Amino acid sequence: MSTTGTLTLSRPSQVPLLASVDVAPATPIRRISSQRLLAGERELVIQHLGSEYHLRLTRNGKLILTK
């Protein structure tokens, strides 16, 4: 390494090769608007694995998720 913290290679043979990887096409992520999710309300309770989570819309238009 040089004094600037960058790696200096003296020969091209020292460059690491990246293996070719077969990657399956990604499934698109489902999207839903917060307006549709909240349906005009300011709070929504989500049940997940026996616990309740509260999704709240603040006065400033931010979303807060609490357990």
TAUR-V486406 format. One record per residue. N is the residue number from 1. SS is DSSP state (~ for helix, > for strand, _ for the rest). Layout:
N_SS ; N_SS
//
This chain:
1__ ; 2__ ; 3__ ; 4__ ; 5__ ; 6__ ; 7__ ; 8__ ; 9__ ; 10__ ; 11__ ; 12_~ ; 13_~ ; 14_~ ; 15__ ; 16__ ; 17__ ; 18__ ; 19__ ; 20__ ; 21__ ; 22__ ; 23__ ; 24__ ; 25__ ; 26__ ; 27__ ; 28__ ; 29__ ; 30__ ; 31__ ; 32__ ; 33__ ; 34_~ ; 35_~ ; 36_~ ; 37_~ ; 38_~ ; 39__ ; 40__ ; 41__ ; 42__ ; 43_> ; 44_> ; 45_> ; 46_> ; 47_> ; 48_> ; 49__ ; 50__ ; 51_> ; 52_> ; 53_> ; 54_> ; 55_> ; 56_> ; 57_> ; 58__ ; 59__ ; 60__ ; 61__ ; 62__ ; 63_> ; 64_> ; 65_> ; 66_> ; 67__
//
